[in-house]
Every structure is written in C-alpha cells, then in structure tokens.
Amino acid sequence: MKRSALMFAGLYALLWGGSTAYLAAKGADWQFPIISLAVFGLALSGLAWALTRRARPPAIVVARPAVELAAVIGFLVAYAVGFLGYGMTAARAAFPPGPAQDLLVLGLKLTVHVALPALLLTALGARVAPLLAARANRPGFWPPLLVLGAILIGLLAVVSPSLKQIAATHASAATLAWAAPLSFVWIALEAGLCEEFLFRGVLQTRLAAVLRSEVGAVTLGAVIFALAHLPGLYLRGHAGVDGWSTDPVQVAAYTIATLSPLALLFGTLWARTRSLLLVVLLHASVDVLPNMADFLKTWAS
C-alpha cells in the first residue's frame, strides 16, 4: 500500500478512535460504533474489495479539481445547515404525515441532492453524465450486488426490529407482493440515489482528484458524509433519538463513530466500480427493511 494510503487510513483510525473514546467518556454508547466499524468498515468493505477485483473502473476527468471541490464543499455546508437543519423541518410541517408529505420530501431530496449538484457541476464546466453510469454490464457489478445485498438485507432482518414492525402492520401477502418491491424502489430514490450521487459521485470523485489518493477520498469522504448529518441530528433531534445530545461535540463524535464506517463500504464500492447504480441498490438494501413499515402505513393502509 502506498505511503499516502497508509497515512489517510491512519488519520481516519485516529479520528474514529477519538470519536468513540469521547462517546465512552460521556457515558454514551461506544459499543455500537465498534460493531459498525468491524462489520461495515472492515469486514464488508474488505469483502467488497475482493468481490470487485475484476472491475476496471474508468477514470472520471475532473478538469479543475480544487475549484470544483471548493464549490462542492461550500454547497455541502449550505445543504447540511439549511436543508438538513431547517429545510426538512419546514417541509414536514407543510403537510400532515401521509402521501402528500412523503411526495414533497422525496421531490425536495431529489432536487437538493441530485438536481442542484448537477447544475453546480454543469456551471463549473464539469460533465455529469459519467457520474450517472450504471455499468451493470461490466465486471465487478453483479458479484457485490448479489452477495453484499443478501448480507445487508439479512443482517438488518436479524439485528433490527424491522420484521416485527412490518408484521405489526398486518399487511396481507397480496399487499406485501406489490408494496415490498415498491418500498425498495422508493428508498432507492429517496436515500440511495440522493446520498450516493452527492457524496460518492460528486464529492468523492473531486476528493480523489485533489488528494490523488482513492483511500484518502474514501476515508475523508466518509467523515464528511458523517458530519453532514450533524446539523440535522443536533437541531431536529431530541432525547428519544439515537445520538442526540445537548453537546454538539458529542453529536459530531456520534456521527463519525457510527455513520462513517457505512460510508467506507459505499466509498470503496464507488472507487472500485464507478457504478452509481450499484451503490444506490446496496444503499437501498440497508434501508429498505427499517423503512418498510412506515411505507406500508402510508401507502397500503
């Protein structure tokens, strides 16, 4: 491994370790971050690397790396504070819980995560099309999709209360037959496409061009991804929300310790394949079961 890659990996380990230690010092949950790193950051990221060993990701040209990265970081700051911190609250207050609210939120998320970053890159003279490529017909796509997808869905079925929550909706088999795949498509758009296009396609590609290190882009991108959730969790959270605290440093430590390992997995897959479709579908595999009960209540009740 190149010296720069070791340096970036070491810096990430120090930051993650410091964040987890801070949580432990504050009496917060420090065990889940260790599980998250072990499962997503190490085991599944290593498996992703092995499953994509035949992949030959094409280079994505970034004409003005520093300028484009600065613009993207500026956008992310405004996005994290303005949209995640305040915009989502206003959007959900516009309609009561139900189909209208969900459609509004989906439309806003696609606008903020996909349309606006695409317009920003276009204004800077960058090409957006290479970021949207599916690459489903290239080596390295199907093995991680099938293997990791099955593992992620199976893991969430075991460790989360998702199946009990779905059963509590009393949805019939006929309802589940159409609602389950539609729920997957919905979460693939709302969470998968939105977050993966912005953080892996747009941000990580610029980080790799500036740092000249895929490992650096994956690790730093994972930290930025985690910290982007800080304003929303701190400003909109409450005592019943995991990770919330009146101490903003503790909330930042929580995001880095718990969320960045999952971003390491998706970042590794993006670096190895440059397939947006792959990371979108695997992202949906993580979120579909925890969100299916709410989908059933909204659209099948």
Sequence and secondary structure as in RCSB ss.txt:
>XXXX:A:sequence
MKRSALMFAGLYALLWGGSTAYLAAKGADWQFPIISLAVFGLALSGLAWALTRRARPPAIVVARPAVELAAVIGF
LVAYAVGFLGYGMTAARAAFPPGPAQDLLVLGLKLTVHVALPALLLTALGARVAPLLAARANRPGFWPPLLVLGA
ILIGLLAVVSPSLKQIAATHASAATLAWAAPLSFVWIALEAGLCEEFLFRGVLQTRLAAVLRSEVGAVTLGAVIF
ALAHLPGLYLRGHAGVDGWSTDPVQVAAYTIATLSPLALLFGTLWARTRSLLLVVLLHASVDVLPNMADFLKTWA
S
>XXXX:A:secstr
  HHHHHHHHHHHHHHHHHHHHHHHTT   HHHHHHIIIIIIIIHHHHHHHTTT        SSHHHHHHHHHHH
HHHIIIIIIIIIHHHHHHHS TTHHHHHHHHHHHHIIIIIHHHHHHHHTT   GGGG   TTSTTSHHHHHHHHH
HHHHHHHHHSSHHHHHHHTT  HHHHHHHHHHHHHHHIIIIIIHHIIIIIIIIIHHHHHHHS HHHHHHHHHHHH
HHHTHHHHHHH  TTSTT  S HHHHHHHHHHHHHHHHHHHHHHHHHH  HHHHHHHHHHHHHHHHHHHHHHHH 
 
